Amino acid sequence: GGSTCAGVPSPVAVLDKHAGASGVAIVTGQLGPAVGTAAIVGEWALGAVLQVSLTRSGPTYTGKVAPLIMGIANPVAVLLGPDGAIYIGDWTAGIIYRISGS
């Protein structure tokens, strides 16, 4: 806070405290119009994958956080694959999930 933060841009979105963001992928329509342009974020401690809808506001972005997938024990390694799908690893279960818009 204070003068240390002078000139620092505001965060695009605020995630849950201590949830441990464990992976992020940026999508620009690959998951269809319902998701649109968004950051897909895994939160380790909550077992959640969040969608941060990104809206351009001049030279920066603003974001709105909403749950995308709940119930994955410990999501890690959220990646956008070459096929346009999102791949999410579940560290606890040893499973990789593939999420696509089609």
VENMOWO-V808153 format. One record per run of one state. SS is the DSSP state (2 for helix, 1 for strand, 0 for the rest). FROM is the first residue (numbers start at 0). LEN is the number of residues. Records with the same first field share a line. If there is no record, write none. Layout:
SS->FROM-LEN ; FROM-LEN
This chain:
0->0-1 ; 5-15 ; 28-8 ; 43-4 ; 57-2 ; 70-4 ; 80-5 ; 90-4 ; 99-3
2->1-4
1->20-8 ; 36-7 ; 47-10 ; 59-11 ; 74-6 ; 85-5 ; 94-5
